[in-house]
Amino acid sequence: MKSRLATTFMFVAMSAASLSSPLRAQTFDPNEIAVKIDNRSEPELCAERDNVEINFTSPLVRKFRLQAVHPAYIGSIGVDRWAPDFTSCDMTKDPSFRADNSRRVTIYETPDLWVTGFTFPSFWRPNTVPVRIGNRVEQGLHLVQVWVRHRERAEEVLVVYPPDGYWRARPLPFKDMRWTAYGSSFLIGPVEVQERPIVALKEIAFDPETRTFTIQFTRGGEAKVRIATLDDERQVLDVSYSGAMPEGRPFASMRSMYTTEFNADVAHVSWRTKGGKGWGESPIMTFKDAEATEFWAGRKVPSLHNTSAPDMVFGKFAGDDAK
């Protein structure tokens, strides 16, 4: 999703401070907003079913920052694992809607940035959300991918699924690694449950010049998702909303999987309270909700599932008047 020339493909070089851990010491900001963070995760044996659900709710939030950050152990990975594991999985009762025809289409392309779309033979929800870039509108897509050129090859760095509003992000490959995995998903907008958590979208638009998605919600209002930073440490997304979520719904949600410590896309969480002098920490399945200004979810040890997938960090929650 970024860059102009090979070096600019990483957008802009990050400052030394921003290259440090997202959990570094923070300067207290009296204007930061503490949001309600609810854990609705449930035990699960199937490694391909999202049983982790973390919801973020506040009527005050109009902006926040989401980061996909390489895990602390990324430099020690010898063998990466990303193949699906359907052990103990029964998908026969999952809903399925057939598409008229499967296809792959390039919606936008320059030498350093391109956007592609896919229609699958079937998907669990109907593919009715239009995707627009400039004057071009594509109908019937199940998946939209953003690619950039890095080290003279293509790297897919962000995806969104128009039928259910799910996103996944990852940084550029770490150091000499040629590839890293996707992991946790996230939802942006009024989260509701239609068999599973979703955000119902009316339209998706993308502006290549600013690397910004504008997503319109069927419940009214819109959000902008801008790729602010992309390098081999992290991807940073700046999110803004046109207004409060209807009916007090969560403005964001993280979805992931956990079966055991060694077979999980997220196993632990940390959070910082407003004015707090330290971080709270907990295993994901025993986390008891919080009011927090920053939230990290990830792994402390390598997993058999998506070993190189990034940690997720939610923070910088702010209102309308935030600069």
C-alpha positions in Angstrom: 0.0 0.0 0.0 2.7 2.5 -0.1 5.7 4.1 -1.6 6.7 5.9 -4.7 10.3 4.7 -5.3 11.9 1.7 -3.8 12.8 3.6 -0.6 9.5 5.5 -0.6 7.7 2.2 -0.8 8.0 2.2 2.9 6.4 5.6 2.8 8.8 7.5 5.0 11.5 6.3 7.3 10.2 6.1 10.8 11.9 8.1 13.6 14.0 6.2 16.1 11.2 6.7 18.7 8.6 5.1 16.5 10.8 2.1 15.8 10.8 1.2 19.4 8.3 -1.2 21.0 4.7 0.0 21.0 4.7 -0.7 24.7 7.4 1.8 25.4 7.0 4.3 28.3 4.3 6.8 27.5 4.1 10.5 28.4 0.8 11.1 30.1 -1.7 12.9 27.9 -4.7 14.3 30.0 -6.8 14.4 26.8 -6.4 10.7 25.9 -9.6 8.7 26.0 -10.0 5.5 27.9 -12.3 3.1 26.0 -14.2 0.1 27.2 -12.5 -3.1 26.1 -14.7 -6.3 26.3 -13.4 -9.8 26.0 -16.0 -12.1 24.4 -13.6 -14.9 23.6 -14.7 -18.5 23.9 -12.8 -21.9 24.1 -12.4 -23.6 20.7 -10.7 -26.7 19.4 -10.6 -25.7 15.7 -7.6 -23.6 14.8 -9.4 -22.2 11.7 -12.3 -20.7 13.6 -12.1 -17.2 15.1 -13.0 -17.7 18.8 -11.2 -14.6 20.1 -13.3 -11.4 20.1 -12.2 -8.2 21.7 -14.5 -5.2 21.3 -13.7 -1.5 21.7 -16.5 0.9 22.7 -16.8 4.6 23.4 -19.3 7.3 22.3 -16.4 9.8 22.4 -13.9 8.3 20.0 -13.6 9.8 16.5 -10.0 8.7 15.8 -7.6 5.9 16.8 -4.4 4.3 15.6 -4.1 0.6 14.8 -0.7 -1.1 14.4 0.3 -4.5 13.0 3.8 -5.0 14.5 6.2 -7.9 14.0 6.3 -10.1 17.2 9.2 -9.8 19.6 10.6 -13.1 18.5 10.5 -12.4 14.7 14.3 -12.4 14.4 14.6 -15.9 15.9 12.2 -17.7 13.5 13.9 -20.6 11.8 10.9 -22.3 10.2 7.8 -20.3 9.6 4.4 -22.0 9.6 1.3 -20.7 7.9 -0.6 -23.7 6.5 -4.2 -24.0 7.7 -4.9 -26.6 10.3 -8.4 -28.1 10.1 -7.9 -30.7 12.8 -11.0 -30.8 15.0 -12.9 -28.5 12.6 -16.4 -29.1 11.2 -17.3 -26.4 8.6 -20.2 -28.3 7.1 -22.8 -26.1 8.8 -21.2 -22.8 7.8 -23.4 -20.6 5.5 -22.3 -20.4 1.9 -23.5 -18.2 -1.0 -22.4 -19.1 -4.5 -21.1 -16.4 -6.8 -22.0 -16.1 -10.5 -18.4 -16.5 -11.6 -15.1 -16.5 -9.8 -12.4 -14.0 -11.1 -9.4 -11.9 -10.3 -9.2 -8.3 -11.4 -6.6 -5.5 -11.1 -8.5 -2.4 -10.1 -5.6 0.0 -10.0 -1.9 -0.3 -10.9 1.2 1.8 -10.9 4.8 0.5 -10.7 4.9 0.8 -6.9 1.3 0.3 -5.8 -1.6 -1.8 -7.1 -5.0 -3.0 -5.9 -6.5 -6.3 -6.9 -9.9 -7.9 -6.2 -11.2 -11.5 -6.1 -14.6 -13.1 -6.5 -14.5 -16.6 -5.0 -16.8 -19.5 -6.1 -18.6 -19.0 -2.8 -18.5 -17.0 0.4 -20.4 -17.0 3.7 -22.2 -13.7 2.9 -23.5 -12.2 -0.4 -21.0 -10.1 -2.4 -23.1 -7.0 -2.9 -20.7 -4.2 -1.8 -19.3 -2.0 -4.6 -15.6 -1.1 -4.6 -14.6 2.3 -6.1 -11.3 3.7 -7.2 -11.7 7.0 -9.0 -14.3 6.6 -11.7 -13.9 2.8 -11.7 -16.4 0.7 -9.8 -16.2 -3.1 -9.3 -19.1 -5.1 -8.2 -19.3 -8.6 -6.6 -15.9 -8.8 -4.9 -15.2 -10.9 -1.9 -11.7 -9.7 -1.3 -9.6 -6.6 -2.0 -5.8 -6.6 -1.7 -3.3 -3.8 -1.6 0.2 -4.6 -2.9 3.4 -2.6 -2.9 6.8 -3.1 -4.5 9.6 -3.9 -2.0 13.0 -5.2 -2.7 12.0 -5.5 -6.3 9.1 -7.8 -5.7 5.4 -7.6 -4.9 4.3 -7.6 -1.3 0.6 -7.9 -0.2 0.2 -5.8 2.9 -3.5 -5.1 3.6 -6.8 -6.8 2.7 -10.4 -6.1 3.3 -13.4 -8.4 2.8 -16.3 -6.2 1.5 -19.2 -8.7 2.4 -18.4 -8.7 6.2 -16.0 -5.8 6.8 -13.0 -7.9 8.0 -9.5 -6.5 7.6 -6.0 -8.0 7.9 -2.7 -6.1 7.9 1.0 -6.9 8.1 4.3 -5.1 7.9 6.8 -5.6 5.2 8.9 -8.8 5.6 11.4 -8.5 8.5 15.0 -8.0 7.6 16.1 -10.9 5.3 12.8 -12.8 5.5 11.1 -13.1 2.2 7.5 -13.4 3.6 5.5 -13.2 6.8 2.0 -14.4 7.6 -1.3 -12.6 8.2 -2.8 -13.3 11.6 -5.6 -11.6 13.6 -8.4 -9.7 11.8 -10.1 -6.5 12.8 -13.4 -4.8 12.2 -13.8 -1.0 11.8 -17.2 0.6 12.2 -20.5 -0.3 14.0 -19.9 -4.0 15.0 -23.0 -6.2 15.0 -23.7 -9.9 15.1 -25.2 -11.6 12.0 -24.3 -15.2 12.8 -20.9 -13.8 13.7 -19.5 -10.3 14.3 -19.5 -8.2 11.2 -19.5 -4.6 10.0 -22.2 -4.1 7.3 -20.7 -1.9 4.5 -22.5 0.1 1.9 -19.5 1.0 -0.2 -15.7 0.9 -0.2 -13.6 3.6 -1.9 -9.8 3.9 -2.1 -7.7 6.9 -2.9 -4.2 5.8 -4.1 -2.6 9.2 -3.7 -3.3 9.3 0.0 -3.4 5.5 0.6 -6.8 6.0 2.2 -9.9 3.8 2.3 -13.3 5.5 2.8 -15.9 2.9 4.0 -19.5 3.8 4.2 -21.7 1.9 6.6 -25.2 0.6 6.0 -26.2 1.9 9.4 -25.1 5.4 8.4 -21.8 7.3 8.7 -18.4 6.5 7.4 -14.8 5.9 8.4 -11.4 6.6 6.8 -8.6 4.2 7.1 -5.2 5.7 6.0 -2.0 3.8 5.7 0.3 6.1 7.7 3.4 4.0 8.0 4.7 0.9 6.4 8.1 -0.7 6.9 9.8 -3.9 8.1 8.8 -3.2 11.7 5.2 -2.3 11.5 2.2 -1.1 9.6 0.3 1.9 11.1 -3.3 2.6 10.1 -4.9 5.9 11.2 -8.7 5.5 11.5 -11.2 8.4 11.7 -15.0 8.3 12.0 -17.7 10.8 10.8 -19.6 10.4 14.1 -20.4 8.1 17.0 -21.5 4.5 16.4 -25.3 4.0 16.3 -27.0 2.3 19.2 -23.8 2.4 21.3 -22.1 -0.3 19.2 -18.4 -1.0 19.3 -16.4 1.2 17.0 -13.8 -1.6 16.4 -13.2 -5.3 17.2 -10.3 -7.7 17.0 -10.9 -11.2 15.8 -8.4 -14.0 16.2 -7.8 -17.6 17.2 -6.5 -19.4 20.3 -6.6 -23.1 21.0 -3.5 -23.4 23.2 -0.4 -21.3 23.9 1.5 -23.1 21.2 -1.3 -23.0 18.6 -2.6 -19.4 18.5 -2.6 -16.2 16.6 -2.9 -14.3 19.8 -2.2 -15.7 23.3 -1.6 -12.7 25.6 -2.9 -9.1 26.0 -1.5 -6.0 27.7 -3.3 -2.7 28.4 -2.6 0.7 29.8 -5.1 2.6 31.9 -5.5 6.4 31.8 -2.7 7.9 34.0 -1.6 4.3 34.9 2.1 3.9 36.0 2.4 0.4 34.4 0.8 -2.1 32.0 -1.7 -4.8 33.0 -1.0 -8.2 31.5 -3.1 -11.4 31.1 -3.4 -14.5 29.0 -6.1 -13.8 26.4 -8.6 -16.4 27.7 -8.6 -15.1 31.3 -8.5 -11.3 30.4 -11.4 -9.7 32.4 -12.2 -6.6 30.4 -10.7 -3.1 31.0 -11.0 0.7 30.6 -7.8 1.5 28.7 -6.0 4.0 26.5 -3.8 1.4 24.7 -4.1 -2.3 24.1 -1.7 -4.9 22.8 -2.6 -8.4 21.7 0.0 -10.9 20.6 2.3 -13.8 21.5 5.4 -14.2 23.7 6.6 -17.5 22.2 6.4 -18.8 18.6 3.2 -20.6 17.6 2.5 -23.6 15.3 -0.1 -21.4 13.6 0.9 -18.4 11.5 4.3 -18.2 13.4 5.4 -14.9 11.8 2.0 -13.1 12.1 2.0 -9.7 13.6 0.9 -8.5 17.1 -1.9 -5.9 17.1 -1.9 -2.6 19.0 -4.9 -0.3 19.4 -4.4 3.1 20.8 -4.3 6.9 20.5 -8.1 7.0 21.0 -9.2 10.6 20.5 -12.3 12.8 20.0 -13.3 15.4 17.4 -11.0 18.1 18.8 -7.9 16.0 18.8 -5.0 17.2 16.7 
